[in-house]
């Protein structure tokens, strides 16, 4: 998952009603194509699931910030409540005593199998 950050933290967008949203994209190329505006000084920043669930999501929740999923230069994308976004992001993962952190469970492969390069 990718977002935008600058020297002061994560970039937020305004939905026009005064609500702040953190934009997220599935790949860096979409962040770079986002266009100009308030994010001009910001740089693409990768977000891992551990960082998201342990640091970013709790901070956004405290501030009442929602998610703008896949915004473009033409609009905010899908505006998603943070609880819903977290639930959707967490669903394919499960806690496993085998690895001690979220592991891909729904497809029946271990993380090491998924990390192997395919040539």
Backbone as JSON, one array per atom type, in Angstrom:
{
  "sequence": "XXXXXXXXXXXXXXXXXXXXXXXXXXXXXXXXXXXXXXXXXXXXXXXXXXXXXXXXXXXXXXXXXXXXXXXXXXXXXXXXXXXXXXXXXXXXXXXXXXXXXXXXXXXXXXXXXXXXXXX",
  "N": [[0.86, -1.16, 0.0], [0.46, 2.26, -0.67], [1.08, 5.72, 0.05], [1.16, 9.3, 0.49], [3.72, 11.34, 1.8], [5.18, 14.05, 3.62], [7.6, 16.35, 5.04], [6.25, 16.9, 7.39], [4.56, 14.81, 7.91], [1.93, 12.43, 7.1], [0.18, 13.11, 4.11], [-2.9, 14.78, 3.83], [-6.18, 14.93, 2.43], [-8.95, 17.07, 1.7], [-12.42, 16.57, 1.89], [-14.22, 18.42, 1.01], [-16.24, 18.94, 2.75], [-14.97, 19.51, 5.03], [-13.87, 17.26, 6.17], [-11.06, 15.23, 6.82], [-8.95, 13.16, 4.82], [-6.84, 10.38, 4.27], [-4.95, 9.64, 1.5], [-4.68, 6.56, -0.3], [-3.03, 4.11, -2.3], [-2.61, 1.18, -4.4], [-0.13, 0.83, -5.6], [3.06, 2.3, -6.3], [3.26, 3.67, -8.78], [0.72, 4.73, -9.25], [0.5, 6.62, -7.25], [2.43, 8.42, -8.07], [1.24, 9.29, -10.41], [-0.82, 10.77, -9.48], [-0.96, 13.57, -9.6], [-0.93, 17.19, -9.47], [-1.17, 19.66, -6.84], [-2.08, 19.89, -3.37], [-0.25, 18.01, -2.64], [2.2, 18.4, -3.81], [4.8, 18.82, -2.66], [5.13, 16.48, -1.39], [6.22, 13.05, -1.11], [6.04, 9.76, -2.58], [5.24, 7.11, -0.34], [5.81, 3.97, 0.99], [3.68, 1.69, 2.71], [3.69, -0.8, 4.99], [1.82, -3.65, 6.23], [2.24, -4.15, 8.98], [3.22, -1.65, 9.92], [1.0, -0.11, 9.23], [-1.18, -1.18, 10.83], [-0.12, -1.02, 13.43], [0.86, 1.6, 13.84], [0.01, 3.75, 11.99], [-2.85, 3.51, 11.44], [-4.02, 3.58, 14.13], [-3.28, 6.23, 14.84], [-4.6, 7.77, 12.88], [-7.21, 7.12, 13.53], [-7.52, 8.3, 16.06], [-7.56, 10.95, 15.28], [-9.81, 11.11, 13.75], [-9.74, 10.64, 11.0], [-10.49, 9.57, 7.71], [-10.28, 7.31, 4.85], [-9.13, 7.87, 1.55], [-9.47, 5.99, -1.02], [-7.57, 5.17, -3.74], [-7.46, 7.8, -5.06], [-7.68, 10.15, -7.77], [-6.45, 12.67, -10.06], [-8.82, 13.72, -10.79], [-10.67, 13.31, -8.76], [-11.66, 12.21, -5.4], [-11.62, 9.44, -5.26], [-12.64, 6.36, -3.76], [-14.25, 7.03, -0.81], [-13.67, 5.86, 2.33], [-14.64, 4.61, 5.45], [-12.49, 4.38, 8.25], [-12.59, 2.12, 9.99], [-13.9, 0.22, 8.38], [-12.08, 0.07, 6.23], [-9.81, -0.96, 7.55], [-10.84, -3.46, 8.37], [-11.35, -4.65, 5.87], [-8.78, -4.72, 4.83], [-7.52, -6.37, 6.67], [-8.85, -8.81, 6.48], [-7.87, -10.92, 4.6], [-5.76, -11.82, 6.05], [-4.32, -13.51, 8.89], [-3.65, -14.09, 12.34], [-0.96, -16.06, 13.2], [0.53, -18.65, 15.03], [2.68, -19.85, 13.99], [4.24, -18.03, 12.59], [4.17, -15.68, 14.04], [3.25, -13.18, 13.28], [1.07, -11.35, 11.02], [0.07, -13.62, 8.57], [-0.23, -14.89, 5.26], [-3.09, -16.64, 4.8], [-5.34, -17.43, 3.46], [-4.79, -18.48, 0.97], [-3.3, -20.67, 1.4], [-0.46, -20.85, 1.48], [2.86, -20.52, 2.69], [4.52, -17.57, 4.0], [7.21, -17.54, 3.13], [7.13, -19.04, 0.8], [5.63, -17.38, -0.81], [7.38, -15.29, -1.14], [9.38, -16.14, -2.79], [11.16, -15.69, -5.81], [9.94, -15.85, -9.14], [11.17, -17.34, -11.93]],
  "CA": [[0.0, 0.0, 0.0], [1.24, 3.49, -0.81], [0.45, 7.0, 0.32], [2.05, 10.45, 0.31], [4.2, 11.94, 3.05], [6.15, 15.14, 3.51], [8.37, 16.49, 6.26], [5.39, 17.0, 8.58], [3.78, 13.58, 8.1], [1.1, 11.94, 6.01], [-0.61, 14.11, 3.42], [-4.34, 14.57, 3.91], [-7.03, 15.62, 1.47], [-10.21, 17.54, 2.27], [-13.52, 16.09, 1.06], [-15.11, 19.53, 0.68], [-17.1, 19.17, 3.91], [-14.1, 19.69, 6.19], [-13.37, 15.98, 6.66], [-9.75, 14.88, 6.29], [-8.79, 11.81, 4.29], [-5.49, 9.99, 3.85], [-5.04, 8.9, 0.23], [-3.9, 5.32, -0.43], [-3.02, 3.45, -3.6], [-1.99, -0.14, -4.32], [1.2, 0.78, -6.22], [3.74, 3.6, -6.38], [3.01, 4.34, -10.05], [-0.53, 5.48, -9.14], [0.81, 7.79, -6.41], [3.17, 9.36, -8.92], [0.32, 9.81, -11.42], [-1.9, 11.49, -8.79], [-1.06, 14.92, -10.15], [-0.48, 18.32, -8.67], [-2.08, 20.12, -5.79], [-1.48, 20.03, -2.05], [0.75, 16.97, -2.42], [3.37, 18.66, -4.63], [6.05, 18.66, -1.9], [5.13, 15.15, -0.79], [6.84, 11.95, -1.84], [5.4, 8.46, -2.34], [5.74, 6.38, 0.82], [5.24, 2.63, 1.13], [3.14, 1.35, 4.02], [3.5, -2.22, 5.24], [0.68, -3.93, 7.1], [2.63, -3.97, 10.38], [3.24, -0.21, 10.17], [-0.37, 0.4, 9.15], [-2.0, -1.57, 11.98], [0.49, -0.66, 14.72], [1.15, 3.02, 13.99], [-0.75, 4.71, 11.18], [-4.3, 3.42, 11.67], [-4.42, 4.15, 15.43], [-3.11, 7.69, 14.82], [-5.7, 8.32, 12.08], [-8.45, 6.92, 14.28], [-7.56, 9.34, 17.1], [-7.83, 12.24, 14.64], [-11.06, 11.04, 13.01], [-9.44, 10.72, 9.57], [-10.92, 8.43, 6.91], [-9.4, 6.92, 3.75], [-9.49, 8.11, 0.15], [-8.85, 4.87, -1.73], [-7.29, 5.36, -5.16], [-7.85, 9.08, -5.63], [-7.03, 10.58, -9.01], [-6.47, 14.12, -10.18], [-10.21, 14.1, -11.05], [-11.55, 13.13, -7.61], [-11.15, 11.59, -4.18], [-11.69, 7.98, -5.26], [-13.64, 5.85, -2.83], [-14.07, 7.47, 0.57], [-13.96, 4.68, 3.14], [-14.48, 4.72, 6.89], [-11.26, 3.71, 8.68], [-12.89, 0.78, 10.52], [-14.19, -0.64, 7.23], [-10.83, -0.12, 5.5], [-8.98, -1.88, 8.33], [-11.44, -4.79, 8.3], [-11.13, -5.18, 4.53], [-7.34, -4.97, 4.68], [-7.13, -7.45, 7.56], [-9.58, -10.04, 6.19], [-7.12, -12.05, 4.04], [-4.65, -12.14, 6.94], [-4.7, -14.07, 10.17], [-2.53, -14.27, 13.26], [-0.54, -17.46, 13.23], [1.62, -18.91, 15.97], [3.81, -20.33, 13.21], [5.12, -16.95, 12.15], [4.15, -14.62, 15.01], [2.77, -11.94, 12.68], [0.08, -11.72, 10.0], [0.54, -14.5, 7.51], [-1.25, -15.17, 4.27], [-3.69, -17.92, 5.15], [-6.46, -17.78, 2.59], [-4.37, -19.21, -0.23], [-2.63, -21.89, 1.82], [0.97, -20.85, 1.25], [3.62, -19.83, 3.72], [5.12, -16.33, 3.5], [8.46, -17.8, 2.41], [6.75, -19.5, -0.54], [5.17, -16.22, -1.56], [8.48, -14.37, -1.37], [10.3, -16.67, -3.8], [11.02, -15.11, -7.15], [9.62, -16.8, -10.19], [11.96, -17.07, -13.13]],
  "C": [[0.91, 1.23, 0.0], [0.41, 4.71, -0.44], [1.45, 8.11, 0.03], [2.45, 11.0, 1.67], [5.15, 13.09, 2.72], [6.85, 15.27, 4.85], [7.52, 16.57, 7.52], [4.51, 15.77, 8.8], [3.0, 13.18, 6.87], [0.28, 13.07, 5.43], [-2.09, 13.76, 3.61], [-5.02, 15.4, 2.83], [-8.3, 16.05, 2.2], [-11.34, 17.11, 1.33], [-14.5, 17.18, 0.65], [-16.08, 19.86, 1.8], [-16.28, 19.33, 5.19], [-13.57, 18.4, 6.79], [-12.03, 15.67, 6.01], [-9.68, 13.41, 5.91], [-7.31, 11.57, 3.98], [-5.63, 9.2, 2.56], [-4.17, 7.65, 0.26], [-4.09, 4.73, -1.82], [-2.34, 2.09, -3.46], [-0.57, -0.19, -4.87], [1.75, 2.2, -6.36], [3.4, 4.37, -7.66], [1.73, 5.18, -10.01], [-0.35, 6.72, -8.26], [1.47, 8.85, -7.27], [2.27, 10.0, -9.98], [-0.79, 10.67, -10.8], [-2.05, 12.91, -9.29], [-0.61, 15.97, -9.16], [-1.51, 18.68, -7.62], [-1.35, 20.18, -4.47], [-0.35, 19.03, -1.8], [2.04, 17.21, -3.19], [4.69, 18.42, -3.91], [6.17, 17.26, -1.3], [5.77, 14.12, -1.72], [6.05, 10.67, -1.59], [6.06, 7.74, -1.16], [5.02, 5.05, 0.93], [4.78, 2.41, 2.56], [2.96, -0.16, 4.1], [2.34, -2.44, 6.18], [1.03, -3.76, 8.57], [2.6, -2.49, 10.74], [1.82, 0.36, 10.18], [-1.14, 0.09, 10.43], [-1.43, -1.13, 13.32], [0.63, 0.84, 14.92], [0.15, 3.94, 13.28], [-2.25, 4.67, 11.49], [-4.71, 3.95, 13.04], [-4.3, 5.67, 15.47], [-4.24, 8.35, 14.03], [-7.02, 8.23, 12.84], [-8.6, 8.0, 15.35], [-7.95, 10.71, 16.52], [-9.12, 12.25, 13.83], [-10.87, 11.13, 11.5], [-9.86, 9.43, 8.88], [-9.93, 8.21, 5.76], [-10.0, 7.36, 2.42], [-8.75, 7.04, -0.64], [-8.78, 5.18, -3.22], [-7.8, 6.68, -5.71], [-7.09, 9.35, -6.93], [-7.04, 12.1, -9.05], [-7.89, 14.63, -10.43], [-11.13, 13.97, -9.83], [-10.9, 12.36, -6.49], [-11.09, 10.07, -4.22], [-12.81, 7.53, -4.35], [-13.31, 6.34, -1.43], [-14.57, 6.35, 1.47], [-13.7, 4.98, 4.61], [-13.26, 3.88, 7.32], [-11.52, 2.31, 9.22], [-13.16, -0.21, 9.38], [-12.91, -0.95, 6.45], [-9.95, -1.13, 6.24], [-9.52, -3.3, 8.25], [-11.2, -5.42, 6.94], [-9.66, -5.53, 4.3], [-6.92, -6.19, 5.49], [-7.73, -8.79, 7.14], [-8.74, -11.16, 5.6], [-5.96, -12.5, 4.92], [-5.18, -12.79, 8.21], [-3.47, -14.13, 11.06], [-2.21, -15.76, 13.31], [0.61, -17.62, 14.21], [2.85, -19.41, 15.23], [4.77, -19.22, 12.82], [5.12, -15.75, 13.09], [3.69, -13.27, 14.5], [1.73, -12.31, 11.64], [0.71, -12.54, 8.89], [-0.58, -14.71, 6.51], [-1.79, -16.57, 4.54], [-4.71, -18.38, 4.11], [-6.05, -18.54, 1.35], [-3.51, -20.41, 0.11], [-1.15, -21.97, 1.54], [1.65, -20.12, 2.39], [4.19, -18.55, 3.15], [6.4, -16.57, 2.71], [8.19, -18.28, 0.99], [6.36, -18.32, -1.41], [6.3, -15.28, -1.92], [9.45, -14.88, -2.43], [10.07, -15.99, -5.14], [10.7, -16.2, -8.14], [10.38, -16.42, -11.43], [11.43, -17.85, -14.29]]
}
